[in-house]
Amino acid sequence: MGTILQLDHVSYTADKSQILSDISFSVAEQEYLTISGPSGSGKSTLLRVISSLITQTSGTVNFKGKSSLDYDPTEYRRHVSYCFQQPQLFGNTVKDNLTFPFEIRNQPFDQKKATDSLQYVGLSAGDLDKNINALSGGEKQRVALIRNVLFPPDILLADEVTAGLDDTSKEIVHKLLKHLNQDRKMTLISVTHDDSEIRDAAKLYNIVAGKLEVPTNDQQQ
């Protein structure tokens, strides 16, 4: 597989603090990469830089051979989608959230496609009209993930999406991520501390104090 994402000497400074320092790595098409490390080490900041939610202080992020900064931001985020640790839902209902990807593409809402996706993560057509405030944390995360992949991006950035979830929701999210990577051929970059997810991934990097560490083969096993 070819390289889909290339970071070269990426650093990020905020309020005179060095958050990321000289990070370089590449990601192949359809690869499953996990990033681990202590709290506050810069993992989420790295995903935000990759997604162009914030701009690196120095260095380059290339997506498909082109700088992320040279893409139209809306178009770029259709290719590189970010799922937050705290689900970012809006509107009143589940349907409001699943309608959104169709609306921004000027396409009619495909209820069957939405319902099939909900059923894959243990929800149902009856949940479309459910108020988002009535959802559990795990259900909110599942809805957020489905919204992000109804129109599959090339890369999904998952920021500790299983943190704080109950065991059932965690297992369902694991199943979805594995399905997206293995069956839908989606490139995944996941910040996680979850051992099960780390085992599913092909590659593990650590971020410590804003610097990239590549574990040895023994450490990755």
C-alpha positions as CSV (number, residue, x, y, z in Angstrom):
1,M,0.0,0.0,0.0
2,G,1.1,3.5,-0.7
3,T,1.6,6.3,1.9
4,I,-1.6,8.2,2.6
5,L,-0.2,10.5,5.4
6,Q,3.3,11.9,6.0
7,L,4.3,14.1,8.9
8,D,7.7,15.7,8.7
9,H,9.3,17.5,11.7
10,V,6.0,18.7,13.1
11,S,6.1,20.9,16.2
12,Y,3.4,22.8,17.9
13,T,3.7,25.5,20.5
14,A,0.9,27.2,22.5
15,D,1.3,29.9,25.1
16,K,5.1,29.6,24.8
17,S,4.8,25.9,25.8
18,Q,6.2,23.2,23.4
19,I,3.3,20.7,23.1
20,L,4.7,18.7,20.1
21,S,8.4,18.5,19.2
22,D,9.8,17.4,15.8
23,I,7.4,14.6,15.1
24,S,7.9,12.6,11.9
25,F,6.2,9.4,10.7
26,S,4.2,8.0,7.8
27,V,1.0,6.1,7.6
28,A,0.2,3.6,4.8
29,E,-3.2,3.3,3.2
30,Q,-5.5,1.0,5.2
31,E,-3.1,0.9,8.1
32,Y,-4.3,0.7,11.7
33,L,-2.1,2.9,13.9
34,T,-2.5,3.4,17.7
35,I,-0.9,6.2,19.7
36,S,-0.5,5.9,23.4
37,G,1.2,7.8,26.1
38,P,0.7,9.6,29.4
39,S,-2.1,12.1,30.0
40,G,-1.1,15.6,28.7
41,S,1.7,14.3,26.5
42,G,0.3,15.8,23.3
43,K,-1.6,12.9,21.8
44,S,-4.9,14.7,21.2
45,T,-3.0,17.8,20.0
46,L,-1.3,15.6,17.4
47,L,-4.7,14.4,16.1
48,R,-6.0,18.0,16.0
49,V,-2.9,19.0,13.9
50,I,-3.5,16.1,11.5
51,S,-7.1,17.0,11.2
52,S,-6.3,20.7,10.6
53,L,-8.4,21.8,13.5
54,I,-5.2,23.6,14.6
55,T,-2.1,24.4,12.5
56,Q,1.3,23.2,13.4
57,T,3.9,25.8,14.4
58,S,6.5,24.2,12.1
59,G,6.8,21.1,9.9
60,T,4.4,19.7,7.3
61,V,1.5,17.3,7.2
62,N,1.0,15.8,3.8
63,F,-2.2,13.9,2.8
64,K,-1.9,12.0,-0.4
65,G,1.2,13.9,-1.3
66,K,-0.2,17.4,-0.8
67,S,0.0,19.7,2.2
68,S,-3.0,19.6,4.4
69,L,-2.9,23.4,4.4
70,D,-3.4,23.5,0.6
71,Y,-6.8,21.7,0.8
72,D,-10.1,23.5,1.2
73,P,-10.8,22.9,5.0
74,T,-14.3,21.5,4.4
75,E,-13.1,19.1,1.7
76,Y,-10.1,18.0,3.7
77,R,-12.3,17.0,6.7
78,R,-14.4,14.9,4.4
79,H,-11.2,12.9,3.8
80,V,-9.8,13.1,7.3
81,S,-12.5,12.8,9.9
82,Y,-12.0,13.4,13.7
83,C,-14.1,11.6,16.3
84,F,-13.7,13.3,19.8
85,Q,-13.3,11.6,23.1
86,Q,-16.4,13.5,24.3
87,P,-19.1,12.9,21.6
88,Q,-19.9,16.1,19.7
89,L,-23.6,15.7,19.0
90,F,-26.0,18.5,18.1
91,G,-29.6,19.2,17.4
92,N,-32.3,17.4,19.3
93,T,-32.4,13.8,18.0
94,V,-30.2,11.0,16.6
95,K,-31.7,11.7,13.2
96,D,-30.6,15.3,13.3
97,N,-27.0,14.1,13.6
98,L,-27.3,11.4,10.9
99,T,-29.0,13.8,8.5
100,F,-26.1,16.2,8.7
101,P,-23.6,14.3,6.5
102,F,-26.3,14.1,3.7
103,E,-27.2,17.8,4.0
104,I,-23.6,19.1,3.6
105,R,-23.4,17.0,0.4
106,N,-26.8,18.2,-0.8
107,Q,-28.0,14.7,-0.8
108,P,-31.4,13.4,0.4
109,F,-31.4,11.5,3.7
110,D,-31.0,7.8,3.2
111,Q,-32.9,6.3,6.1
112,K,-32.0,2.7,5.2
113,K,-28.3,3.5,5.1
114,A,-28.6,5.3,8.5
115,T,-30.7,2.5,10.0
116,D,-28.4,-0.3,8.8
117,S,-25.5,1.6,10.4
118,L,-27.3,2.1,13.7
119,Q,-28.1,-1.6,13.8
120,Y,-24.5,-2.5,13.3
121,V,-23.6,-0.7,16.5
122,G,-26.5,-2.2,18.5
123,L,-29.1,0.6,18.0
124,S,-32.2,0.5,15.8
125,A,-34.5,2.5,13.6
126,G,-36.6,3.3,16.6
127,D,-33.6,5.3,18.0
128,L,-33.7,7.8,15.1
129,D,-36.2,10.0,16.9
130,K,-34.6,9.6,20.3
131,N,-33.5,12.8,22.0
132,I,-29.7,12.9,22.3
133,N,-30.0,13.8,26.0
134,A,-31.7,10.4,26.6
135,L,-28.7,8.5,25.2
136,S,-26.0,6.9,27.4
137,G,-22.4,8.0,27.0
138,G,-21.7,4.8,25.0
139,E,-24.7,5.4,22.8
140,K,-23.7,8.9,22.1
141,Q,-20.2,7.8,21.1
142,R,-21.7,5.2,18.7
143,V,-23.9,7.8,17.1
144,A,-21.0,10.1,16.7
145,L,-18.9,7.4,15.1
146,I,-21.7,6.4,12.7
147,R,-22.2,10.0,11.7
148,N,-18.5,10.3,10.9
149,V,-18.4,7.3,8.6
150,L,-21.8,7.3,6.9
151,F,-19.7,8.7,4.0
152,P,-16.5,6.9,4.7
153,P,-13.4,9.2,5.0
154,D,-10.0,8.0,3.9
155,I,-8.7,8.4,7.4
156,L,-10.6,8.2,10.7
157,L,-8.9,9.9,13.7
158,A,-10.3,8.4,16.9
159,D,-9.4,10.3,20.1
160,E,-9.8,7.8,23.1
161,V,-13.3,7.0,21.8
162,T,-13.6,4.0,24.3
163,A,-12.5,6.0,27.4
164,G,-15.1,5.8,30.1
165,L,-17.5,3.5,28.2
166,D,-19.2,0.5,29.7
167,D,-17.9,-2.9,28.6
168,T,-20.8,-3.4,26.2
169,S,-20.3,-0.1,24.4
170,K,-16.5,-0.6,24.4
171,E,-16.8,-4.0,22.7
172,I,-19.2,-2.6,20.1
173,V,-16.9,0.3,19.3
174,H,-13.9,-2.1,19.0
175,K,-15.9,-4.2,16.6
176,L,-16.8,-1.1,14.5
177,L,-13.2,0.2,14.3
178,K,-12.0,-3.3,13.3
179,H,-14.7,-3.5,10.7
180,L,-13.9,-0.1,9.3
181,N,-10.2,-1.0,8.9
182,Q,-10.4,-4.6,7.8
183,D,-13.7,-4.6,5.7
184,R,-14.1,-1.0,4.7
185,K,-10.4,-0.5,4.1
186,M,-10.3,2.7,6.1
187,T,-7.0,4.0,7.5
188,L,-7.3,4.4,11.3
189,I,-5.2,6.5,13.7
190,S,-6.4,6.0,17.2
191,V,-5.3,7.5,20.5
192,T,-6.0,4.9,23.1
193,H,-4.9,3.2,26.3
194,D,-7.1,0.2,25.6
195,D,-5.1,-3.0,25.4
196,S,-7.6,-4.7,23.1
197,E,-7.5,-1.9,20.6
198,I,-3.7,-1.8,20.7
199,R,-3.6,-5.5,19.9
200,D,-5.9,-5.0,16.9
201,A,-3.6,-2.4,15.5
202,A,-0.7,-3.0,13.1
203,K,1.5,-0.4,14.6
204,L,1.9,1.4,18.0
205,Y,3.6,4.7,18.7
206,N,4.1,6.4,22.0
207,I,4.0,10.2,22.7
208,V,6.0,11.2,25.7
209,A,6.4,14.9,26.6
210,G,5.5,15.8,23.0
211,K,8.1,13.5,21.4
212,L,7.5,10.4,19.4
213,E,8.8,7.1,20.6
214,V,8.6,3.9,18.6
215,P,8.4,0.8,20.8
216,T,10.6,-2.2,20.1
217,N,9.0,-5.3,18.7
218,D,9.0,-6.9,22.2
219,Q,7.2,-3.8,23.6
220,Q,4.5,-4.0,20.9
221,Q,3.7,-7.6,21.6
